[in-house]
Amino acid sequence: METVAEQPVPETAPRPNIELTDALSLIPRLFAGFLLGGLAVLHIFTRQWGMVAFLSIASGVLLYWGYRLMMKMRSENVEYIAYRAAQEAEERARKAAHR
């Protein structure tokens, strides 16, 4: 008979640690950065160099902030990312075995 201490503990999946404000602000930041970058390219053809400079800097700042936020979210969720990678590798191996 197994006691409570001897019973195997089922491995539970780690939960991602993502703040709602981070999740809701990441996509708009990246979208706005790419949009402003596209507008900067359009202003190159009209030779409005002041607007090109302004839009390029604004686009770069937004994309940089988005990149920093993604890296922050990745560094806070190392266990979850490793767990998902192991799951996906296991599934790929299972699919390869069935072929």
Phi and psi restraints in degrees (value plus and minus 20) as a CYANA .aco file:
   2 GLU   PHI    -110.8   -70.8
   2 GLU   PSI     117.9   157.9
   3 THR   PHI    -106.8   -66.8
   3 THR   PSI     155.4   195.4
   4 VAL   PHI     -82.6   -42.6
   4 VAL   PSI     -57.3   -17.3
   5 ALA   PHI     -90.5   -50.5
   5 ALA   PSI     -46.2    -6.2
   6 GLU   PHI    -108.9   -68.9
   6 GLU   PSI     -33.1     6.9
   7 GLN   PHI     -89.1   -49.1
   7 GLN   PSI     115.8   155.8
   8 PRO   PHI     -87.5   -47.5
   8 PRO   PSI     117.2   157.2
   9 VAL   PHI    -107.2   -67.2
   9 VAL   PSI     104.5   144.5
  10 PRO   PHI     -86.2   -46.2
  10 PRO   PSI     119.4   159.4
  11 GLU   PHI     -95.7   -55.7
  11 GLU   PSI      99.3   139.3
  12 THR   PHI    -117.2   -77.2
  12 THR   PSI     125.5   165.5
  13 ALA   PHI     -93.1   -53.1
  13 ALA   PSI     116.4   156.4
  14 PRO   PHI     -88.7   -48.7
  14 PRO   PSI     125.2   165.2
  15 ARG   PHI    -113.7   -73.7
  15 ARG   PSI     121.5   161.5
  16 PRO   PHI     -87.4   -47.4
  16 PRO   PSI     121.2   161.2
  17 ASN   PHI    -123.6   -83.6
  17 ASN   PSI      66.1   106.1
  18 ILE   PHI    -142.2  -102.2
  18 ILE   PSI     102.3   142.3
  19 GLU   PHI     -94.8   -54.8
  19 GLU   PSI     124.8   164.8
  20 LEU   PHI     -82.1   -42.1
  20 LEU   PSI     -59.7   -19.7
  21 THR   PHI     -85.1   -45.1
  21 THR   PSI     -56.6   -16.6
  22 ASP   PHI     -86.1   -46.1
  22 ASP   PSI     -64.5   -24.5
  23 ALA   PHI     -84.9   -44.9
  23 ALA   PSI     -58.1   -18.1
  24 LEU   PHI    -100.0   -60.0
  24 LEU   PSI     -36.8     3.2
  25 SER   PHI    -121.7   -81.7
  25 SER   PSI     -33.9     6.1
  26 LEU   PHI     -87.8   -47.8
  26 LEU   PSI     -72.5   -32.5
  27 ILE   PHI     -83.7   -43.7
  27 ILE   PSI     -66.2   -26.2
  28 PRO   PHI     -81.3   -41.3
  28 PRO   PSI     -55.4   -15.4
  29 ARG   PHI     -82.7   -42.7
  29 ARG   PSI     -68.3   -28.3
  30 LEU   PHI     -86.9   -46.9
  30 LEU   PSI     -60.6   -20.6
  31 PHE   PHI     -82.0   -42.0
  31 PHE   PSI     -66.1   -26.1
  32 ALA   PHI     -84.2   -44.2
  32 ALA   PSI     -57.6   -17.6
  33 GLY   PHI     -83.2   -43.2
  33 GLY   PSI     -64.9   -24.9
  34 PHE   PHI     -89.1   -49.1
  34 PHE   PSI     -55.7   -15.7
  35 LEU   PHI     -84.2   -44.2
  35 LEU   PSI     -66.4   -26.4
  36 LEU   PHI     -86.0   -46.0
  36 LEU   PSI     -54.4   -14.4
  37 GLY   PHI     -83.6   -43.6
  37 GLY   PSI     -60.6   -20.6
  38 GLY   PHI     -84.7   -44.7
  38 GLY   PSI     -59.5   -19.5
  39 LEU   PHI     -85.4   -45.4
  39 LEU   PSI     -56.3   -16.3
  40 ALA   PHI     -82.5   -42.5
  40 ALA   PSI     -60.8   -20.8
  41 VAL   PHI     -83.9   -43.9
  41 VAL   PSI     -61.0   -21.0
  42 LEU   PHI     -83.3   -43.3
  42 LEU   PSI     -57.2   -17.2
  43 HIS   PHI     -92.1   -52.1
  43 HIS   PSI     -37.6     2.4
  44 ILE   PHI     -82.5   -42.5
  44 ILE   PSI     -60.5   -20.5
  45 PHE   PHI     -89.9   -49.9
  45 PHE   PSI     -45.8    -5.8
  46 THR   PHI    -111.6   -71.6
  46 THR   PSI     -20.7    19.3
  47 ARG   PHI      38.3    78.3
  47 ARG   PSI      19.4    59.4
  48 GLN   PHI    -119.8   -79.8
  48 GLN   PSI      64.5   104.5
  49 TRP   PHI     -88.6   -48.6
  49 TRP   PSI     -48.8    -8.8
  50 GLY   PHI     -84.0   -44.0
  50 GLY   PSI     -63.6   -23.6
  51 MET   PHI     -88.6   -48.6
  51 MET   PSI     -56.5   -16.5
  52 VAL   PHI     -81.1   -41.1
  52 VAL   PSI     -66.2   -26.2
  53 ALA   PHI     -83.8   -43.8
  53 ALA   PSI     -67.1   -27.1
  54 PHE   PHI     -81.8   -41.8
  54 PHE   PSI     -68.5   -28.5
  55 LEU   PHI     -87.6   -47.6
  55 LEU   PSI     -54.7   -14.7
  56 SER   PHI     -86.2   -46.2
  56 SER   PSI     -63.5   -23.5
  57 ILE   PHI     -85.7   -45.7
  57 ILE   PSI     -64.9   -24.9
  58 ALA   PHI     -82.4   -42.4
  58 ALA   PSI     -61.4   -21.4
  59 SER   PHI     -84.0   -44.0
  59 SER   PSI     -65.3   -25.3
  60 GLY   PHI     -81.7   -41.7
  60 GLY   PSI     -61.1   -21.1
  61 VAL   PHI     -84.6   -44.6
  61 VAL   PSI     -65.2   -25.2
  62 LEU   PHI     -84.5   -44.5
  62 LEU   PSI     -62.6   -22.6
  63 LEU   PHI     -86.8   -46.8
  63 LEU   PSI     -57.0   -17.0
  64 TYR   PHI     -84.8   -44.8
  64 TYR   PSI     -64.5   -24.5
  65 TRP   PHI     -82.0   -42.0
  65 TRP   PSI     -60.9   -20.9
  66 GLY   PHI     -83.7   -43.7
  66 GLY   PSI     -62.0   -22.0
  67 TYR   PHI     -83.5   -43.5
  67 TYR   PSI     -64.2   -24.2
  68 ARG   PHI     -81.1   -41.1
  68 ARG   PSI     -60.3   -20.3
  69 LEU   PHI     -85.4   -45.4
  69 LEU   PSI     -60.9   -20.9
  70 MET   PHI     -82.1   -42.1
  70 MET   PSI     -63.0   -23.0
  71 MET   PHI     -86.6   -46.6
  71 MET   PSI     -56.1   -16.1
  72 LYS   PHI     -84.0   -44.0
  72 LYS   PSI     -63.8   -23.8
  73 MET   PHI     -85.7   -45.7
  73 MET   PSI     -58.0   -18.0
  74 ARG   PHI     -86.7   -46.7
  74 ARG   PSI     -60.7   -20.7
  75 SER   PHI     -89.6   -49.6
  75 SER   PSI     -45.8    -5.8
  76 GLU   PHI    -102.2   -62.2
  76 GLU   PSI     -33.3     6.7
  77 ASN   PHI    -142.8  -102.8
  77 ASN   PSI      19.8    59.8
  78 VAL   PHI     -83.2   -43.2
  78 VAL   PSI     -62.8   -22.8
  79 GLU   PHI     -84.4   -44.4
  79 GLU   PSI     -62.3   -22.3
  80 TYR   PHI     -86.2   -46.2
  80 TYR   PSI     -61.3   -21.3
  81 ILE   PHI     -84.1   -44.1
  81 ILE   PSI     -61.9   -21.9
  82 ALA   PHI     -85.2   -45.2
  82 ALA   PSI     -60.0   -20.0
  83 TYR   PHI     -83.2   -43.2
  83 TYR   PSI     -65.7   -25.7
  84 ARG   PHI     -85.6   -45.6
  84 ARG   PSI     -58.4   -18.4
  85 ALA   PHI     -83.9   -43.9
  85 ALA   PSI     -60.1   -20.1
  86 ALA   PHI     -85.7   -45.7
  86 ALA   PSI     -60.2   -20.2
  87 GLN   PHI     -82.4   -42.4
  87 GLN   PSI     -65.3   -25.3
  88 GLU   PHI     -86.6   -46.6
  88 GLU   PSI     -58.2   -18.2
  89 ALA   PHI     -85.4   -45.4
  89 ALA   PSI     -59.3   -19.3
  90 GLU   PHI     -84.0   -44.0
  90 GLU   PSI     -61.5   -21.5
  91 GLU   PHI     -86.9   -46.9
  91 GLU   PSI     -60.6   -20.6
  92 ARG   PHI     -83.1   -43.1
  92 ARG   PSI     -60.3   -20.3
  93 ALA   PHI     -85.8   -45.8
  93 ALA   PSI     -59.2   -19.2
  94 ARG   PHI     -85.8   -45.8
  94 ARG   PSI     -61.4   -21.4
  95 LYS   PHI     -86.1   -46.1
  95 LYS   PSI     -58.9   -18.9
  96 ALA   PHI     -87.2   -47.2
  96 ALA   PSI     -52.0   -12.0
  97 ALA   PHI     -91.0   -51.0
  97 ALA   PSI     -48.1    -8.1
  98 HIS   PHI    -101.5   -61.5
  98 HIS   PSI     -33.5     6.5
